[in-house]
Amino acid sequence: MAPLISSNNAYQKEIIFLIILYFSLVVSFFLGENSTGGAIIDYSNQQPISKKFSENFLSTLLSYDNYKTRHSPVFIILLSFFEKINLSDGLIRFIHLHICFLLPIFFYKCLTIKFKSYDKRIFLLLSALIFLSPTFRSLAIWPDSRLFGLMLFTLSIFYFLKFNDNKNFSFAIYTVITLASSAYISPNFSVFSVFFMIKFIYHYGFFSKRILTLVLINLILSIPAFYYIFVLDINFLLKSAAIGIQSNQNLILNNFFNNILIAFSIILFYLIPFIYLEIIKLDKILNVKNLLISIFIFLVCLFNFDYNYLYSGGGIFFKISNFVFNNNYLFYLVSFFAILIICSLVSKNYFNVLLLLLIFLNNPQYTMYHKYFDPFLLIAFFTIFSLNLDLRKISVIKNYVFIFIYFLSFLIINNLKLFILG
């Protein structure tokens, strides 16, 4: 068999490719790319709050729930430090853009730890896909807490993989600290503490001193958030951030069945090229057990599904279904196959099932946007999920061209949609 690892001198083409993608993002910065559609509006809405933090920190912190935002104040506070030293808006965004390049770097480092025997060319090519993410491009250009939270979450995965590699307790502590940091910036990532803690318990035992140490660190790190939200009663998490939703409407866990169906369809979107090329290998999906589980999940969600198209969001297949056919039928069909395929992928590993459940809980609010999963799913499925993978196929030129065009097409469609609709 040919060796999986090649010489470091063989990566020149991949590095040049990454440099070209970097310059494409710099050009997009000056052009004001807004692939997600809402990045500019979200940034514009948080700018006045950032200025208020720079002018009167304590007063703004204690009245934060008066502002119409469900974003954590931590990231806005970080931006306010730049406001405090009178940096221009353009310079603040340009600095932020370059900080965001840590995300593909962290992803690359995760891959090198998890898949040691593979050629690093594969990791460079996979990391390059992040530059095609509409969410990454938009939120790097128009600062938003979601991307910073994802960077720290990916760093927590890095430390978790390091722990898996050598069982050094220090890496377990680093995992907990970086995950807590990501949750302070983007609270939705906090649910993944369940996965990490169960993994640590699985290794150390439930009542071990090291687990008690990790629990204590978690509690200490969570005290400021609990005090801020529950004692000071500054609950910004229930604020409306969607078109057509009233400020007094219940947004959290309004209809969890909506979230499940939409999440399955979006997950399938990200897996399609890898499944088609057999990079992610499927077992038999039409066995009786998988069919019965999939039909049950689908029917329960179907009969309770009531997502309002006018509220925006819903993912790519939901949008296509309503835009082209003015109904949900195509979306339902895609969702059923998504459930069938994904259940087959995860059902043989309890930790995969847990991760899938946490992905559903990751966004408990009524409105579901594609940006919540992009490029988060790409990172998660290649780092913390346990799948039957053949990454060597990524380095085959025709395969990678197919993957690249697939995600590039999604990016182009997002931008054309905005251009056509104005």
ZICOR-V301573 format. One record per residue. SS is DSSP state (H for helix, E for strand, L for the rest). PSI is psi in whole degrees, 0 to 359 (none if undefined). OMEGA is omega in radians with two decimals (* if undefined). Layout:
ss | psi | omega
SS | PSI | OMEGA
SS | PSI | OMEGA
This chain:
ss | psi | omega
L | 139 | 3.12
L | 145 | -3.13
L | 146 | -3.13
L | 342 | -3.08
L | 130 | 3.13
L | 174 | -3.08
L | 149 | 3.11
H | 337 | -3.13
H | 351 | -3.06
H | 3 | -3.00
H | 10 | -3.06
H | 317 | -3.13
H | 319 | -3.14
H | 321 | 3.13
H | 318 | 3.08
H | 319 | 3.11
H | 317 | 3.12
H | 322 | 3.11
H | 320 | 3.10
H | 317 | 3.11
H | 323 | 3.09
H | 312 | -3.13
H | 330 | 3.08
H | 325 | 3.13
H | 324 | 3.08
H | 317 | 3.08
H | 317 | 3.14
H | 330 | 3.08
H | 313 | -3.12
H | 336 | 3.09
H | 349 | 3.12
L | 40 | -3.13
L | 139 | -3.10
L | 60 | -2.98
L | 328 | -3.11
L | 343 | 3.13
L | 329 | -3.07
L | 2 | -3.04
H | 317 | -3.13
H | 316 | -3.13
H | 314 | 3.14
H | 317 | -3.14
H | 319 | 3.13
H | 325 | -3.14
H | 328 | -3.12
H | 346 | -3.14
H | 312 | 3.11
H | 326 | 3.13
H | 320 | 3.10
H | 318 | 3.11
H | 320 | 3.13
H | 322 | 3.06
H | 320 | -3.13
H | 333 | -3.11
H | 318 | -3.12
L | 87 | -2.99
H | 306 | -3.02
H | 316 | -3.13
H | 318 | 3.14
H | 321 | 3.13
H | 320 | -3.08
H | 351 | 3.11
L | 22 | -3.01
H | 328 | -3.12
H | 356 | 3.06
H | 347 | -3.13
L | 147 | -3.08
L | 72 | 3.10
L | 140 | 3.04
L | 16 | 3.05
L | 145 | 3.08
L | 143 | 3.11
H | 345 | -3.01
H | 313 | -3.13
H | 320 | 3.13
H | 324 | 3.08
H | 318 | 3.11
H | 317 | 3.10
H | 327 | -3.11
H | 335 | 3.07
H | 323 | 3.07
H | 323 | 3.08
H | 322 | -3.08
H | 326 | -3.13
L | 16 | 3.00
L | 35 | 3.01
L | 146 | 3.13
L | 158 | 3.14
H | 318 | -3.13
H | 320 | -3.13
H | 321 | 3.10
H | 314 | -3.12
H | 325 | -3.14
H | 322 | 3.06
H | 315 | 3.13
H | 318 | 3.12
H | 315 | -3.06
H | 331 | 3.03
H | 324 | -3.10
L | 344 | 3.09
L | 351 | 3.05
H | 333 | -3.09
H | 304 | 3.10
H | 331 | 3.09
H | 313 | 3.11
H | 318 | 3.13
H | 314 | 3.11
H | 315 | -3.12
H | 323 | 3.08
H | 316 | -3.11
H | 322 | -3.13
H | 332 | 3.12
H | 315 | -3.06
H | 324 | -3.05
L | 69 | -3.02
L | 328 | -2.99
L | 354 | -3.07
L | 156 | 3.07
L | 132 | -3.11
H | 343 | 3.06
H | 321 | -3.13
H | 319 | -3.12
H | 323 | 3.09
H | 319 | -3.13
H | 319 | 3.10
H | 317 | 3.14
H | 327 | -3.14
H | 334 | -3.12
H | 335 | 3.11
H | 328 | 3.13
H | 347 | 3.09
H | 357 | -3.13
L | 122 | 3.08
H | 324 | 3.14
H | 314 | 3.13
H | 313 | -3.09
H | 313 | -3.08
H | 314 | -3.05
H | 344 | 2.97
H | 324 | -3.13
H | 321 | 3.13
L | 94 | -2.97
L | 136 | -3.11
L | 148 | -3.07
H | 332 | -3.06
H | 315 | -3.06
H | 320 | 3.10
H | 320 | 3.09
H | 319 | 3.13
H | 322 | 3.10
H | 313 | -3.13
H | 326 | 3.07
H | 317 | 3.11
H | 325 | 3.07
H | 323 | 3.09
H | 324 | 3.06
H | 319 | 3.11
H | 311 | -3.14
H | 326 | 3.09
H | 317 | 3.10
H | 324 | 3.06
H | 319 | 3.09
H | 315 | 3.12
H | 329 | -3.06
H | 317 | -3.06
H | 2 | 3.09
L | 29 | 3.06
L | 123 | -3.04
H | 332 | 3.12
H | 323 | -3.13
H | 331 | 3.04
H | 318 | 3.11
H | 315 | 3.12
H | 323 | 3.10
H | 313 | -3.12
H | 317 | -3.09
H | 314 | -3.11
H | 326 | 3.08
H | 318 | 3.10
H | 321 | 3.11
H | 319 | 3.12
H | 323 | -3.14
H | 327 | 3.09
H | 329 | -3.14
H | 320 | 3.11
L | 93 | -2.95
H | 336 | -3.09
H | 335 | -3.12
H | 350 | -3.11
H | 332 | -3.08
H | 336 | -3.08
H | 355 | 3.02
H | 332 | 3.10
H | 313 | 3.14
H | 311 | -3.09
H | 316 | -3.10
H | 319 | 3.10
H | 321 | 3.09
H | 318 | 3.13
H | 320 | 3.10
H | 319 | 3.12
H | 326 | -3.12
H | 313 | -3.00
H | 338 | -3.02
L | 149 | -2.97
L | 319 | -3.02
L | 22 | 3.13
L | 157 | 3.14
H | 326 | -3.10
H | 325 | 3.06
H | 319 | 3.10
H | 323 | 3.09
H | 316 | 3.13
H | 320 | 3.10
H | 317 | 3.13
H | 317 | 3.10
H | 317 | 3.11
H | 315 | -3.12
H | 317 | 3.14
H | 317 | -3.13
H | 333 | -3.10
H | 346 | -3.08
H | 312 | 3.14
H | 319 | -3.14
H | 315 | 3.13
H | 318 | 3.14
H | 317 | -3.10
H | 316 | -3.04
H | 316 | -2.99
H | 329 | 3.13
H | 308 | 3.10
L | 348 | 3.09
L | 44 | 3.07
L | 79 | -3.05
L | 95 | -3.13
L | 349 | -3.00
L | 338 | -3.09
L | 7 | -3.14
L | 144 | 3.11
L | 139 | 3.09
L | 28 | -3.08
L | 153 | 3.14
L | 129 | 3.02
L | 354 | -3.13
L | 133 | 3.13
L | 151 | -3.06
L | 337 | -3.10
L | 5 | 3.13
L | 148 | 3.08
L | 120 | -3.06
L | 335 | -3.02
E | 127 | -3.14
L | 38 | 3.12
L | 315 | 3.04
L | 96 | -3.05
H | 335 | 3.13
H | 326 | 3.03
H | 312 | -3.09
H | 319 | -3.11
H | 311 | -3.09
H | 316 | -3.14
H | 317 | -3.13
H | 318 | 3.10
H | 316 | -3.10
H | 322 | 3.14
H | 321 | 3.09
H | 316 | 3.13
H | 320 | 3.13
H | 317 | -3.10
H | 335 | -3.10
H | 340 | -3.03
H | 306 | -3.08
H | 327 | -3.11
H | 326 | 3.07
H | 317 | -3.13
H | 320 | -3.12
L | 2 | 3.14
L | 30 | 2.97
L | 318 | 2.92
E | 118 | -3.04
L | 132 | 3.13
L | 141 | 2.91
L | 182 | 3.12
L | 121 | -3.09
L | 347 | -3.06
L | 26 | 3.03
L | 160 | -2.99
H | 314 | -3.09
H | 312 | -3.11
H | 320 | 3.12
H | 314 | -3.11
H | 317 | 3.12
H | 315 | -3.11
H | 316 | 3.13
H | 319 | 3.13
H | 310 | 3.14
H | 314 | -3.10
H | 313 | -3.08
H | 319 | 3.11
H | 316 | 3.13
H | 320 | -3.10
H | 313 | -3.07
H | 347 | 3.12
H | 2 | -3.05
L | 127 | 3.13
L | 29 | -3.09
L | 131 | -3.08
L | 115 | -3.12
H | 330 | -3.11
H | 341 | 3.13
H | 357 | -3.10
L | 174 | -3.11
L | 196 | 3.12
L | 350 | 3.13
L | 166 | -2.99
H | 318 | -3.09
H | 325 | 3.07
H | 318 | -3.14
H | 315 | 3.14
H | 316 | -3.12
H | 315 | -3.11
H | 326 | -3.11
H | 318 | -3.08
H | 316 | -3.01
H | 352 | 3.13
L | 30 | 3.05
L | 180 | -3.08
L | 6 | -2.96
H | 315 | 3.11
H | 319 | 3.11
H | 316 | 3.13
H | 318 | -3.14
H | 312 | 3.12
H | 318 | -3.11
H | 320 | 3.13
H | 314 | 3.11
H | 327 | 3.09
H | 314 | 3.12
H | 316 | -3.13
H | 314 | -3.09
H | 314 | -3.04
H | 322 | 3.07
H | 323 | 3.08
H | 323 | -3.13
H | 318 | -2.96
H | 341 | -2.92
L | 338 | -3.08
L | 1 | 3.14
L | 117 | -3.06
H | 328 | 3.12
H | 327 | 3.03
H | 318 | 3.11
H | 317 | 3.11
H | 315 | 3.13
H | 320 | 3.11
H | 316 | 3.10
H | 319 | 3.13
H | 328 | 3.06
H | 320 | 3.07
H | 318 | -3.11
H | 343 | -3.12
L | 331 | 3.13
L | 81 | -3.05
L | 354 | -3.09
E | 163 | -3.06
L | 314 | -3.07
L | 134 | -3.12
L | 118 | -3.13
L | 148 | 3.14
H | 327 | -3.07
H | 338 | 3.11
H | 338 | -3.05
H | 358 | -2.99
L | 124 | -0.09
L | 23 | -3.11
H | 314 | -3.09
H | 320 | 3.12
H | 316 | -3.13
H | 313 | -3.07
H | 315 | -3.05
H | 334 | -3.14
H | 2 | -3.12
H | 306 | -3.03
L | 345 | 3.02
L | 149 | 3.06
L | 104 | -3.06
L | 161 | 3.05
L | 103 | -3.00
E | 148 | 2.95
L | 83 | -3.05
H | 342 | -3.12
H | 331 | -3.12
H | 340 | 3.11
H | 327 | -3.10
H | 352 | 3.03
L | 124 | -2.96
H | 313 | -3.08
H | 328 | 3.10
H | 314 | -3.11
H | 324 | 3.08
H | 318 | 3.11
H | 313 | 3.14
H | 316 | -3.11
H | 314 | -3.14
H | 323 | 3.12
H | 308 | -3.10
H | 329 | 3.07
H | 322 | 3.12
H | 319 | 3.10
H | 319 | 3.11
H | 315 | -3.14
H | 317 | 3.13
H | 319 | 3.11
H | 318 | -3.13
H | 322 | 3.10
H | 321 | 3.12
H | 316 | -3.13
H | 322 | -3.13
H | 317 | -3.10
H | 316 | -3.10
H | 351 | 3.12
L | none | *
